[in-house]
């Protein structure tokens, strides 16, 4: 990623132009989507933890 940032600053028309992040609406959208994707990506790991710790369920599905 760092190498691409250095390369994009030297190139006249980069594929990903980081100067577009100066637009507040685009920056807010990217931050919002990134938070959403992190949450959805963590769901398969956090849901079993919720079932075990929060609800007290074991692997068999019975509360202990």
Residue pairs with C-beta under 8 A, 6 or more apart in sequence:
4 16
5 18
7 14
8 14
8 15
8 16
8 17
8 18
20 26
21 27
21 30
51 57
52 58
55 63
56 63
56 64
57 63
57 64
58 64
